[in-house]
Amino acid sequence: MSRRLAYVVISVVFANYLGNAFFYVLQAGVTPVRVVGSLACLFSIGYLQLRVFSRPGADLRSVRAYLALGAMALLVFVPVLYFPNAWSGMPGFFAGSALLVLPGRVRWFVFAAVALTNGGIKYLYVANLAELAYYVLTPVVSGLVVYGLSRLPTLVRQLETARSELAELAVSQERLRFARDLHDLLGFSLSAITLKVELARKLVGQHTERALRELTEILTIAREALKDVRAVASSYRELSLTDEVESSRSVLAAAGVATTIEFDCGELSPRSRTVLATVLREGVTNLLRHSDATRCSIRISGDAHRVSIDIVNDGAPGETTTGRGSGLTNLATRTKGIGGSLSAQSSPDGTYRLHAEVPVTPAPEEPAGERGTAGLPIPTRFAHVLVTSVVVGYGLMAATLSFHDYELLGPFGIAVALVSIAGMIALVLGLVSRPQVHLTPARTAAVLGALAVCVYVPQFVYGSPFIGLPGFIAGSAALLLPRTAGWVGFLVVVAGQGVVFSVLGQDAVYVAWGVMAAMNHGLVLYALARLRSMVSELHEAREELATAAVTKERLRFARDLHDLLGYSLSAITLKSELTHRLLTIDPGRARQELSEVLDISRQALADVRSVALSYRELSLDEETQSAQALLSAADIDVTVRIDSCDGLPVDVRVTLATVLREGVTNLLRHSKAERCEIVLSSSPRLVTMDIINDGIPTMDRNSRDGSGIGNLTTRVGALGGSLDAGPTSDRTFRLHAEIPLGS
C-alpha cells in the first residue's frame, strides 16, 4: 500500500504543479500555438519525471538518465523565453531531478545554481524584493518535494529488501546455532552410549555386576540425551559444569583412560558455566574419537575475573585441525562470543592440549532484534530532514507572500502573519508529522483548531488570502483524523480555500492557484509524514518478520529432532532397560539386545551429523512454500506453477529444491524485482525448472567463481542436466535448469 499511495500522491502533486503553470499560460493570452506548445512541454516534463526519474528501480546513473536530465533542462528553461511568468515553478523539476541523477557535491551545486538562475530570470520582470525571494525559494522547495517524493518509495523498497535479507540471515544464524548445540550436546551423549554399549557387551556373561553398572549409566545418558533433544529445540539448555566433570570422569574410566581432575573455581555466570561445560564435553569427545590416549589430566581454575580449562592427554591426533562443522570450530565461536579464547595444539613430547579461557561474567548478550541493523536508520533520518526542510521551506515562501502585501498588512500585520506561520510550523513538526506522537481526540481537535486560527483569522482580519498555509490544515486532517473523516476534512479545507479567495476578491486564476496550492501543500505534508511513518513501521515489521522466521525455523528443527532422534533415543532407553533385566537370566539375549542398541546409537550419531551439517534431504514442497513466503514478504508478486513431483527420484527432487532455494536467494539479494514466476514442468524424460523475474541483477550472476550459481551448475551437471542463468530479450532474468529422467 505504501507504493500505491506514493504513486497517487506523486501524480497529483506533479499534476498540480503542471496545471498551475498552464493556468498562468492561459491568463497571459489564449492562442492555439501557446496552448499546444505549453501542453506539449508540460506533458513531456511530467512524462520524464514520472517514467524516468521517479520510477523505483530506475538506473539513474545510466546514459538514458543523463540524456533525460538534459531534455528536462531544455523543457524547463527554453519555454521561459515565451512564458516568463507561467514557467516560474518548472525549474523545481530540474532541480529535484538533478539531485536524483547527478553524483556527490555536483548535484547540490546544480541545485543551488537552478534556484539562483530562477531568481536571476525573475529579476528581469519583478522589482519587489519579497517577490524575488519567493521565486528563489520556489525551485528550492519544489525541488526538495520532487526529490523526496521520488526518493522515498525507493528507500522504502530498499528497506523492505534489507529486512527480508535480515530475516534470511536470522534464519541462517539460528540454523548454525541449532547445529552447534546439536553437535555439542548430543554428539557427546551418543558417543558415550556407543562406547559403553561396546564395553557392556564384552562384559556380559563374565563381569555381570560391572555390566549392570554400565547399563545403568547407559540408561542415564540416554534419558539425558532425550531431554537434550527437547532442550535444544526450545533453546533452554544450560549445562552443569559439575555434572560434566563427573560424566567425563566416568566415560574416560570406561574407556580405560587414567584421569586426574582438578576442579577449583568460584561461582560462574550461567553463560560462562555452559561454555566451559561444552568445552569439557567436546574435548573429551574428541579424545575418545580421534586419539589413542592412555592418560588425561583436566584442570579447571580461575580468579575473580577469568576462568580457564586445560585438557591434556598423551594421544596427540594426527591432525590438529578439523574441517567444516567441527567441534573445535564451534567451541572457538562459543568462547569468542562471550569474550573468551580457545586454542588446541600438539606438543613435541606427544601430548595434546586444549585450552580455553572465559570471563567469569561476560558482557550482556546482544538482543536478537538489534543484530545486523547498524546503518538502517538512515532512511528514517533522511525522511525527518526532508519533512523538516519542506515544511520550513513552505513557511518561508508564505512569509515572502506576506511581505509582498506589506502595504496592506503594515508592520503589525506582518508580525501577526509571521507568528501564525511559525506557530503552524511548530505544530506540524512537533505534533502532526511525528510518527511516535499519538494524540487523543481532544488534542487532535485542539491542534486542528489552533492551525485554523493561525490561517483564517489573519486572512479575514487583513483581507489577504495569501497569509498562512491552509494546506497544512488539510494535510493534518488527513493525518490525524480517521481515514474517511480525514479525507473529507482534506477536501473541505481545499475547496474552502477556493471560497476564501473568491470572497476576498481574487480572479479565477488566483482562485485556481489557491485550490492547487492548498491541495499540494496538504498532499506533500501527508505523503512525507506517512512515508516517514511507514519507514519506521517497516523497521518494526521486518524485525517481527525476522523473529517469525526464526520461530518457524525452531519449529522445523524441533520436528526434525523428533523425527530423527526421538525414536532412536527412546529405542535405546527401552532396549537398555530390557537388557538390564535380561543380564542375569539370559546373557545371550542380553548380548543380542546390546548389539541392536549399538546399531541404533551409531545410526543416531549419523543422524546428528546429518542434521548439524544440513545434509538432510530437502523437501521441494517445503522449499516452494518458503520461497512464496519470502517473496511475498519482500512485496514481490509471485506466481507458482509446479507439476506433480511424487514420481521424481529423490536426488532430482533434492537438486531442484536446492536450485529453487538458491534462485530465490539470489533474486532477493541481487535484483530489484517486482514480479517473479516459478515454473516446474515434468515429463517422462525431462524435468525443467524456470525462475523468471523482472529485476535485472546488479552483479554478474553468471560468474562461476565459487558462486551459488556455479555450485548449482555442478550439482545439476552431476545428474546429467544443465543450468543457465541470464537476462532475456524481454528484459527479464531467467534461471533455467533441466534434468533428464532417463528412459
N, C-alpha and C positions, 0 to 999 in steps of 0.2 A: 504494500500500500504506500510506502514511503516514496517509491519511484513514481508511481502513478500520480501521487499528489504533487511531486516535484515537476513532472511534465505539464500538468494542468496549470500550475502557478506560473511556471516559466512562460508558457504560451500566452497566458492572459497578460502578464506584466509586459512582455515584449510587444504584444499586440497593442497595448495601451500606449507604449512609447511611440510606436509607429503611427498609430491612429492620431495621436496628439499632433505629430508633425504634419499629417495630411490635413487636419483641420486648419492649421496655420497656412498651408498652401492654398486651401480654398478661400481663406479670409483675404489673402493677398490678391485674388482675382482668378476667376474660373475660365480657363481656356482648354480645349482638347489636348494641346501639346503639354501644358503644365500638369494636367490631371494624369494623362497616360505616362508621361515621363517620371513624375514623382511616384506613382504607384509601382512602376517597374523598378525603380531604385529601392523603394521601401520593401517590396516583396523579396527582392534579391538580398537585402540586408537580413530580413527575417529568416530566409532560407539558409544563408550561410551560418547565422547564429545558432539556429535550431538543429540543422543537419550536420554541421561540421564541428563547431566549437563547443556546443553544449551537449553533444551526444555522448553518453557514458561509453567508455571503451574506445573512443576515437583516438587515433595516434596523432597527438598534437605536436609531435616533433618531426613529422613527415614533410616531404616536399609539397604534398597536397595541402597541408595545413598552412604552410608559408605562402603558397600561392593564394589561398583563400584569404589570408590576412592582408595580402597586397590588394586583392579585389575589394576587401572591406574598406581599406584606406581610401581607395578611389570613390567608392559609393558614399562615403561619409564626407569627404572634403570637396570633391568636384561639384556636387549639386549646390554647395554654398554659394557659388557664383550666380546661380539662378534663383535660389530660395534662401536668402541670407537669414531671415527671421525664423522661417519654418524649420530649418535644419539644425538649430542650436542644440537640440537634445541628442542628435545622432552620434556625435563623437564618443559618447559613452560606450557604444557598441564596440568601437575600435579599441578604446582604452581597456575594456574588460577582456576582449579577445587577445590583446597584446599580453595581458597578464597570464592568460592561459597558454599561449603559444611560445612566447619568447623566453629565453633562459635567464637565470640569475638576476643580476642587477640591471641588465639591459631592459627588462620588461618594466621595471619601476621608473627608469629614465624615460622610456617612451610614454608611460602612463602620465608622468608629470608634464612631459612635453605636449601631450594632447590637451591637457587642461589649460596650459598657458597659451597654446595656439588658439583654442576656442575663445579665450579671453581676448587675445590679440585681434581676432577676426571681429568680435563684437565691439571692440574699441573703436572700430571704424564707423559704427552705427549708433552707439549709445554714449551719452556723456555722463550719466548718473553713476557714481562710484559704487553704490549699493547694487545697482543692476548689473554692473560689470562683475562684481564679486559673485553674484548669483550665477552668471554664465561661466565663471571659472569653476565654481563648485559643482555645477550640473554634471559635467563629464566625470568628475571625481566620484560623486555619489552613485550616479547611474553605472559607471564603470565597475565600482565595487559590487553593485547589485548584480550586474551581468556576470561578473567573475564568481560571486558567491553562489548564485542560483545555478550556474553551470558546474561549479566545482563540488558542491556539497553532495549531490547524488552520487558522484563518482567516489567521494570519500566514504559515503555510506556503503557503497558496494565493496570497496576495498576492505572496509572494516568487517563486513559480512564474510568475505573470503578469509581474512585473518582469523576470525573467530572459528570458522569451520576448520581451518588448519590447526587452531589451538585445540579444538575438540579431538581431532585426529591425533595430535601429539599427546594429549592427556590419555587417550586410549593406549597409545604405544607405551607410554611411561607406566601405565597400570599393568599392561601385559608383562613388561620387563620386571616389575616388582613382584607380580604373581609368580613368574618363572623363577626368580631368585628365591623367594620364600619356599616355593615348592622344592627346589633343589636342596636348599639348606635344611629344611625341616624333615622332609620325607625321604630324601636320599639317604640320610644317615640311618633313619629308622629301618628302612628296608634292607640296607646293607647289614645292619646289626642282626636283623631277623635271619637273613640268609646265612650269615656266619654261625649263628647259634644253632640253627636247624642242622647245618652240616655237622657241628660238634655233637649235638644231641643224638643224631642218627648213628654216629660212631659209638656213642656211649650205651645205646640200647642193648640190653642183654649182658652187659659187662659191668657198668657202674650205674646201677639203677637210680640211686639217690642223687648222684651228680646230674643224671639225665633229667630227673624231676625238677631240680633247681633250674636247669637251663630252660625247660619247658615253661616254668613259672615266669621266668624273665622274658621269654618269647611272648607269652600272653600279655604281660605288662607293656612291652614295647608295641605290640600290635594294637592294643587298646589305645595307647597314647597316640599312635600314628593315625588312628581313626579320628581321634579328637583333633589332631593337627590338620586333617583334611578340612574339617569344618572351620577350624580357626583361620587357616589361610584364606578360605573363601570369604570369611567375614571380616578379615583384617583386624582381629582382636588378639592376635598371638603375642604373648610376652613370655620369653624363656626365663627359666630359673637357672642362674649360674651354679648354684649349689647342686641342683638336680643333675645338671650336665656334667659336673665334676664326678659325681657318683656313677652316672651312667658310663662315662668314659673309662673310669676305673674298672667297672665290671666287664665292658666289652673288650678292653685291652687284655684283661686277665684271661678271658675266654679264648682270646687269640694266642695266648702263651707269650705275651709281651710283658717283660718285667717293668713295672711302672712305679715311679716316685712322683708324688704330687705335693706341692707346697701352695697353700691357698691362704693368703694373708692380705686382705684388702677390706676397707671400710664400706660404708653404705654407698651404693651407686644409684644413679637415676635409672628408671626403667629402660630407657633407650640404650644407655651405655651397658647396662647389665645384659640386655638382649643381644647386643652386638658382640660382646665378649663371649657369651654362651654360644653364639653362632660360630665365632672363630674357633672355639674349642671343639665344637661338634664337627666342623668341616676339616679341621686339622687332623682329628682322629680318623675321620672317614678317609681322607687322602692317605694317611699312614697305612690303613688296612688295605686299601685298594692298590696302591702304587709302590709299596716298598716291602722289603723283607726284614723289617726291623725286629730286633730281639729285646731292645731296651728303649724306654721312652721316659723323659722327665717333663713334667708340666709345672710351670711356676707362674703364679698369679700374684702380683704385688703392686703396691701403689702408695701414693701420698694423698694429701688433701685436694690435689688438683688433677692428677692424671693417674691412670691405672694401666699396667702393661701385662701381657701374657706372652710366655715363651714356651713353645712346644719343640723339644729337641729329641731326635731319635737317631739311631745308628744305621738306618737303612735309607741312605740318600737315593732318591729316584733317579732314573736315567735322564729325565728331562725335568728342569725346574720351572718350566713354564707350560701352561696348558692352552688349549685352543679356545675357540669361541664358546661362550656359555659356561666356562669353567667355574668351579667353586672359588678358586683364588681370585678370579676377576670379580666375582660377586662380593667376596669379602672386602676387597680393596674399595669397591664402590660404597659398601656399607660403612666402613670405618671412615673414609673420607667424608661421607655425608654428615657425620656428626663432629667433624673437626679432628679426626684421628689419622693414623697412618698404619700401613701394613707392609711387611717385607718377608720374602721367603727365599732362602739361598742354601746351597750346599757348601760345606767347609772342606778343606784339604784332608782333614782327618776322617772323612767318610760320614760325617754327621749331617743332618738336615735340620734347619732351624726356621720355624715360623714365628715371627714376632709381630705383635700388634699393640698399639698404644692408643687409648681413647681418653677424652676428658671425663672427669667424674660427673660433671653436669654440663652437657653440651648446650649450645645455643638453641633457642626455641626453633622448632621446625617451621619452615615457611608454609603458610596456608596454601592449600591446593588452588584456591581461587585466584591467587596472586601470581602464580608461576607464569612466566612467558609473556607478561603483559607490559613489560617495560617499553615505553615509546608509543604505545597505542593511544594514550590520551591526547596525542597531537591533534586529531580531528576535533575533539571537544574544545581544546584551546583555540583552534582556528575558528570554530563556529562562534565562540564567545567574542573574540576580537572582531569578527566580521559583523555580528549583530550590533556591537557597540559602535563600530565605525559608521555603519549605515544609519543608525538611529541618530547619532550626533550629527552626521552629515545632513540628514533631513532637517534637523533642528537649525543648523547654520543657514541652510537655504531659506527656511521660514523666517529667520531673523533678517536676512537681506531683503526679503519682500516687505517686512515691516519697516525697515529703514527707507525703502523706496517710497512708502506712504508717509514720510516724515511730516510733510506739510499738513496732512490730515490728522495724524496722531499727536504730534508735538512731543516734547521731551518726556512728559509723564506717560503718555500713551505708549511710547517706545519702551519705557521701563516696564509697563504692565505687560506688553507683548513679550519682552524678553523673560520676565519672571514666569509667565504662563508656559512659554516654550521650555524653559529649564525645568519647571515642575513636571511637564509631560515626559521629558527625557528621563528624569529621576524615577517617575512611577513606572515607566516602561522597562527601563534597565534594572530597576531594583526589585520589581514585583512581577510584572506581566511576563517578561521573556525568560525568566529563570526557571528551568525545569524542576528544580528541587523545592520551589515555593508552592505550597498548596493553600489556596485561600478559601475561607468559609464563604457561604452565600452572602452574608452580611458584609464581609470585607470586599468581596467581588463587586457588590453594588456600590460600596464606598469608593473603590478605585475608579470604576467607570463614571461615577458621579463627579469625582474630582477632575478626571480628564475632560468631561463635558464642560465643567466650569472653566477650565483653562482655555478651551476653544471658543465656546459660544458666547460667553459673557463679553470678552474683548471684541469679538466680531460685531455684535449688535450695539454695544456701547459706542464704538468708534465708527461703525458703518462700513467696515472693510472685511470682505470675506477671505482675504489673504492672510489674516492673522491666525497663527496656530496651525495644528496638524490634525485635522479631523480624521484622516485615515488611521491615525493611531488609536482612535476610539473604535473604529470598525475592526481593525486587527485585534485589539484587546478583547472585544466582544466575542470574536470567533475563537480566541484562545481560552477565555475564562468561563464562558457560559457553556451549558450543554450543547451538543452538536447542532440540533435543529434551531434552538433559540439563538445560538451564537451566530449562525449564518443568516438568520432572519435579521438579527441586530446589525450584522455587517451590511446587508443590503439597505436597511433603513437609513443607516448613517450615510452611506454613499449617495443614495438618492436624495437624502435630506440636504446634502451639501449642494446639490444642484439647485434645490429650492432656495437655499440661503443666497447663492449667487444671483438668482433671479430676483429675489426680494430686495437685495441690495443694489439692484440696477445694472447688473453686468449683461453684456450682449451674449448671443448664443454660443459664440466660440469660447468665451470665458466660462460660460456655464458648463460646456462640454469639458473644458480643461479642468474645472473644479471637480467634476464627477470622476474623470480619469485619474487625476492626482490622488483623490481620496481612495479610489479603488486600488491604485498601485501601492501607495503607502501602506494600506491595510494588508494587501496580499503579501508584500515583501516582508512586513513585520511578522505576519502569521507564518509564512513559509520558513523564514530563517529561524524563528523561535521554535517552530515544530521540528524542523530538521535538526536543530541543535539538540532538542529534547530526544529525538529519535536516535541520534548518535549515542547519547547517554544510555538510552534504553537498550540499544544494541550491545553496548558493553555488558550490561547485566544479563541480557538474553543469551548472549554467546557464552558467558560464564556458566549459565544454567545448562546450556547445551553441552558444554564440556563435562559438567558434573553428571548430566544424564547419560552421556556416552560412557563415562567411567562406570556408572552404576550398571548399565547394560552389560558392559564387559565383565563386571564382577559376577553378574548372574550367569552369563555364559560360562565363565570359568568354573563357577560353583557346579554347574551342570556337568561340565567335563570331568571335574574331580569325582563327582558322584558316580558318573557312568564308568569311568576308567578304574578308579581306585577303591570306591566304596565296596564293591563286590569282592575285590581281591582281599582287602584287609579283613572284611567280615569272614571270608572263607578261611583265611589264615587263623583268625581267632577261633572259629568253630573247630577246625581240624586240630589245632593245638590243644584245645580242651579235650577233644576226643582222644588224642594221643596220650595226654596226661592220665586219662582213666585206663587206657589200654596198656600202659607201660609195664605194669606188674602182672597183668593177667594174660596178655597176648603180645609179646615183644615183636613177633613177625609182622602182625597187623600194624603195630605202632610204627615200625620202621617204614612200612608202606605209606602210611599217612604222612610221615615226615618227608618222604620223597615228593609227595604231592604238594606239601607246604612249600618245599624248596622250589618246585617248578612255579608255583603261584607267586612266590616272592620275587623270583627272577623276572617274571613277566610284569609284575607291578613296578619293579625298578625300571624296566624298559619303558613302561607307560609314563613314568615320571619324566624320564629324559625326553620322551616324545612330546609331551605337553610343554615342558620347560623350553625346549628348543623350537617350538612352533612347527613341528613336523607332522602334527596330526592332520588327517585328511580334511581338506577344506570342503565345505558344503556349497555347491553352486547356488542352491536356493537361498541360503543364508547370506551369501555374498551379494546376490541380486537385491534382496531386501535391504541390506546395509547400504548398497550403492544408491538405491532410491531415497533412503532416509538422508544420507549425506548430501546428495544433490539438491533435494528439496530444502534442506536446512540452509544451503548456500543460495537459495532463491533461483535455482536453475530449473526450468521447465523440462521434465524428463519423461520420455516415452519408452516403455519396455515391451518388447515382443520376444518371448522365449518359447521355443518349441519344447516338447516333452523330452527330457534328458534321462529318463529312467533306464533306457536301454544302452546308454553310453558306457564304455569301460571306465573303471574307477580313475585310472591315470589321466584319461581325457577330461573327465569332469573336474579333477583337481587342477589340471593345467588351465582349463577355461575359467575356473574360479579365480586363479591367480592372475590371468590376463585381465579379467574384469576388475579385480581389486587395484591392480597397477594402473590400468587405464583411467579409472575414476580418480585415483590419487594424482596422477599427472594432470588431469583436467583441472582439478581444484587448485593445484599448485602453480601451474604454468600458463593458464589461459584465463580469458575474461568472458567465458561462455555465458549465454543466456538460455540456450536450449541444448538438450542432449538426447540422443536416440541410441538405445541399446537393443541390438537385434541378434538373436541366436537362431540359426537355421540348421536343421539336421535332416540328412537323407541317409539311405542305407550305406552310401560310400563316402560321404563327406559331411563334416560339421564345420560351420563357419560362425564367427562372432565379429560383429561390427560395433564400434563405439564411435559415434559421429557427433560432433559439436560445432557450434558456430563461432568458437573463440580460437583464433589462430594463436598458437603458443608464443610466449615471449622469449623462448630459448629453443635451441635445436633439439627436438625430442628424437631425432633420428640417430643421435650420437650413440655409438656402441661402446664408448669408453667406460665400461663399468656401470652404465646407466640401467634404470629399471627396464627400459625397452630392450636393451642389449641382453639382459638376463632372460626376458620373456622370449626373445628370438631363439636363444639357446634351448629353453625348455620346450618350446613348440617344435623346434627342429629335431629334438631328440625323439619326437613321436612321428617324424616323417612329414611334418607340416611346415608352414611358412607364416611369417608375420611381417606386415608392412605398416608404417605409420607416416603420415604426412598430409599436407594440405591438398585439397581437391580443387577442381576448376570452378566450382560454385562457392568458393571462399568458405569452406568448412574444413575441419580437421578430422581425419578418419584413421582409426586404428582397426586394422583388419587381420584376423587370424583364421587360418583354416587348417584342419587336421583330418587326414584320410582315415577312414574306418576299416579299410580292407574289404575283401570280397565277402 
